[in-house]
Amino acid sequence: MIEFNPDGSLKLTAGQAKEKELEQKSIVISREQISLKPARAQIRIQFPEDIPDPGEIMNFYDKIDDYQFRSVDHSIGMVDKRTFIIKVDQGSMMMYGLLNFMIECFKMRFEQDIRYKRNVIVRGAWANF
C-alpha cells in the first residue's frame, strides 16, 4: 500500500528510510554511462557532509593515475566540495578497465584510510561491459 506524508511526498518504508540514512553517511561511487557511440563514461564520487577535507582526493587521483592505463585520456573535476567526477571523453574498451580499476582503488582507500574510514556504496553499471 502506498502512503504519503502530510506534505504530499511519498512515505518511505522503514527499510527504505534505513537505506537512505546509511547512504547519507556513506561515500557513494557511481558508474555513469554518458553515451554509447562514441563511448563515454565517468565515475562520480560523493561524500557525506562530515568529511573533513575531500580535496585530498585530487592527490590520490594523481598517484593512481600513474599506475596503468596511460593510453586512456581521463580527467578529474570537482563539482562542489563533496562531489568529484572522473571522466573519459574518448572511450574504448580500456576505458572501462581504467574506471573499474579507479573505483577499486578509491573504495579500498576510503574503507581503510582513518580519515575516510566509512561505508562505501558502489552503484551503476556500464552499458556495454
C-alpha positions in Angstrom: 0.0 0.0 0.0 1.3 3.4 -0.9 1.3 6.0 1.8 2.0 9.8 1.7 3.5 12.2 4.1 1.4 15.3 5.1 3.4 17.4 2.6 2.3 15.1 -0.2 5.7 13.3 -0.7 5.8 9.5 -0.8 6.3 7.9 2.6 9.3 5.6 2.7 9.1 2.2 4.3 11.3 1.5 7.3 13.8 -0.4 5.2 13.9 2.4 2.6 14.4 5.0 5.4 17.2 3.0 6.9 18.9 2.6 3.5 18.6 6.3 2.8 20.1 7.1 6.2 23.0 4.7 5.6 23.6 6.3 2.1 23.8 9.8 3.7 26.6 8.6 6.0 28.4 6.7 3.2 30.7 7.6 0.4 28.9 6.8 -2.9 30.8 5.9 -6.1 28.5 5.8 -9.2 29.3 4.4 -12.6 27.7 6.6 -15.2 27.5 5.8 -18.9 27.3 9.2 -20.8 26.9 7.8 -24.3 27.4 4.6 -26.3 28.6 6.0 -29.6 31.0 7.4 -29.0 31.6 5.5 -25.8 31.9 8.0 -22.9 31.7 7.2 -19.3 32.5 8.6 -15.9 32.5 7.8 -12.2 31.0 10.2 -9.6 32.3 10.2 -6.1 30.0 11.8 -3.5 31.0 12.4 0.1 28.7 12.9 3.1 28.6 16.3 4.8 31.0 15.5 7.6 34.1 14.5 5.5 36.9 16.9 6.7 38.9 17.5 3.5 37.7 15.7 0.4 40.2 17.8 -1.6 42.8 15.2 -0.9 41.1 13.1 -3.5 42.9 15.1 -6.2 46.2 14.0 -4.7 45.2 10.4 -4.5 43.9 10.5 -8.1 47.3 11.8 -9.2 49.0 8.8 -7.5 46.8 6.1 -9.0 46.8 7.9 -12.4 50.5 6.8 -12.9 49.9 3.1 -12.3 48.3 1.9 -15.5 46.0 2.7 -18.5 48.2 5.6 -19.6 46.7 5.3 -23.1 43.2 6.3 -21.8 42.7 10.0 -21.6 40.9 10.9 -18.4 40.5 13.8 -16.0 39.1 14.6 -12.6 36.9 17.6 -11.7 35.4 18.9 -8.5 31.7 19.7 -8.9 31.4 21.0 -5.4 33.1 20.4 -2.1 31.5 17.0 -1.8 31.4 15.7 -5.4 34.1 14.7 -7.8 33.8 13.3 -11.3 36.5 11.3 -13.2 35.6 11.2 -16.8 36.8 9.7 -20.1 35.7 11.5 -23.2 37.2 9.3 -25.9 36.4 5.9 -24.8 37.4 2.4 -25.7 37.1 -1.0 -24.0 40.2 0.0 -22.0 38.2 2.9 -20.6 36.0 0.5 -18.6 39.1 -1.2 -17.2 40.6 2.1 -16.1 37.4 3.3 -14.4 36.8 -0.1 -12.7 40.4 0.0 -11.5 39.9 3.5 -10.1 36.7 2.5 -8.4 38.5 -0.4 -6.6 41.5 1.9 -5.6 39.2 4.6 -4.2 36.9 2.1 -2.5 39.9 0.4 -0.8 41.3 3.8 0.2 38.0 5.0 1.7 37.4 1.9 3.6 41.0 1.7 5.1 42.2 5.3 5.5 41.5 6.6 9.0 40.4 10.0 7.7 37.7 8.5 5.5 37.0 5.1 7.1 33.4 4.5 6.4 30.9 2.6 4.3 31.4 2.8 0.5 28.5 2.2 -1.8 29.2 1.4 -5.5 26.4 1.8 -7.9 25.6 1.6 -11.6 26.9 -0.5 -14.5 28.5 0.1 -17.8 26.1 -0.3 -20.8 28.4 -2.4 -23.0 30.7 -4.1 -20.4 
